[in-house]
């Protein structure tokens, strides 16, 4: 009788969860990592652009509210919190996100 080690016979080998796909070569893994980094960077830039557009729209709506397009003037609290300062802050955060370099 011979004693078998853990890896002999294949009974105790750890298996990959997605055994249908072969293992990636180092070049393929590097390309996949590069693609993932690029997609993450594009997602951050696009989010920044959306934030900038949202801030600009918010400033425009606030300007229209001051002109009385919606039936009256905004209150002082709205002017202080949700008006131009919030719009500028949203545009600034969007610009920072859209200007990321990595």
VENTA-V681795 format. One record per residue. RES is the residue in three letters. OMEGA is omega in degrees with one decimal (999 if undefined). Layout:
res->RES omega->OMEGA
res->RES omega->OMEGA
This chain:
res->UNK omega->177.4
res->UNK omega->178.4
res->UNK omega->179.3
res->UNK omega->175.3
res->UNK omega->-177.9
res->UNK omega->-174.7
res->UNK omega->177.0
res->UNK omega->178.5
res->UNK omega->174.4
res->UNK omega->-175.8
res->UNK omega->-175.1
res->UNK omega->179.9
res->UNK omega->176.8
res->UNK omega->-178.4
res->UNK omega->174.8
res->UNK omega->-179.6
res->UNK omega->177.6
res->UNK omega->-174.4
res->UNK omega->-178.7
res->UNK omega->-180.0
res->UNK omega->178.5
res->UNK omega->179.2
res->UNK omega->-179.7
res->UNK omega->173.9
res->UNK omega->179.2
res->UNK omega->178.9
res->UNK omega->178.5
res->UNK omega->178.7
res->UNK omega->178.7
res->UNK omega->178.0
res->UNK omega->178.9
res->UNK omega->177.6
res->UNK omega->178.6
res->UNK omega->178.9
res->UNK omega->179.4
res->UNK omega->177.5
res->UNK omega->179.3
res->UNK omega->-180.0
res->UNK omega->177.9
res->UNK omega->179.8
res->UNK omega->179.1
res->UNK omega->179.4
res->UNK omega->178.4
res->UNK omega->179.3
res->UNK omega->-179.7
res->UNK omega->176.9
res->UNK omega->177.0
res->UNK omega->178.9
res->UNK omega->177.5
res->UNK omega->177.7
res->UNK omega->178.5
res->UNK omega->178.3
res->UNK omega->178.4
res->UNK omega->178.1
res->UNK omega->178.2
res->UNK omega->177.2
res->UNK omega->178.5
res->UNK omega->177.8
res->UNK omega->178.9
res->UNK omega->178.2
res->UNK omega->178.5
res->UNK omega->176.9
res->UNK omega->177.8
res->UNK omega->177.3
res->UNK omega->177.1
res->UNK omega->178.7
res->UNK omega->177.5
res->UNK omega->-178.3
res->UNK omega->-176.7
res->UNK omega->173.6
res->UNK omega->179.0
res->UNK omega->179.7
res->UNK omega->175.4
res->UNK omega->179.8
res->UNK omega->179.9
res->UNK omega->179.3
res->UNK omega->177.2
res->UNK omega->178.1
res->UNK omega->-176.4
res->UNK omega->-171.9
res->UNK omega->-169.9
res->UNK omega->-177.7
res->UNK omega->-176.8
res->UNK omega->180.0
res->UNK omega->179.2
res->UNK omega->179.0
res->UNK omega->179.0
res->UNK omega->178.9
res->UNK omega->179.2
res->UNK omega->177.4
res->UNK omega->180.0
res->UNK omega->178.9
res->UNK omega->177.5
res->UNK omega->179.0
res->UNK omega->177.6
res->UNK omega->-179.9
res->UNK omega->-178.7
res->UNK omega->-178.7
res->UNK omega->-178.7
res->UNK omega->173.0
res->UNK omega->178.0
res->UNK omega->999
